[in-house]
Amino acid sequence: MLRDCIAMLREWSTAPVLDISDFLNAVIFNMLIGNADAHGKNYSLLYRQGERRLAPCYDLVCTLAWPELSKTPAMKIGQCDSLDAITPVHWQKMTAEARLGWPMVRERLADLCRALQTALHAPPCVREPEIMPCSSGWRPSSRTARRCCCRLWPERAAPHPAR
């Protein structure tokens, strides 16, 4: 399915290089935040003044926050059946299937892991809400993203802050 989305961007986008890069960033980000529900209907093209461009991301949610939801990605990365098990080998397989360059994908993975870890260690930009509207009592945590980054790039993983 990822292969098909990338092929569609190659064919229909008026700026395919930029849109494929943005789409790849969205796929990586969804994996890092634990969003198994990032399906094809969460991506679209905007038609404006003769241009067809990838729309901004929407429906970004950490589905892993709800244990009763599946961990199987809606669009599998290298045929991997669980967000918890995706490794660089799966990304390499997806890269080959989609006819992308592995060095570019590897660098995007490393850059987004590094940026996410930096953001997780930074002071919050806004005050955290005092009440989270979640019946399970789950509160936002950086553990899921940190675990994904460490599994993908252990040599680039930021150290876990002392608590």
Secondary structure, 3 states (H helix, E strand, C coil): CHHHHHHHHHHHCCCHHHHHHHHHHHHHHHHHHCCCCCCHHHCCEEEECCEEEECCCCCCCCHHHCCCCCCCCCCCCCCCCCHHHCCHHHHHHHHHHCCCCHHHHHHHHHHHHHHHHHHHHCCCCCCCCCCCCCCCCCCCCCHHHHHHHHHHCHHHCCCCCCC
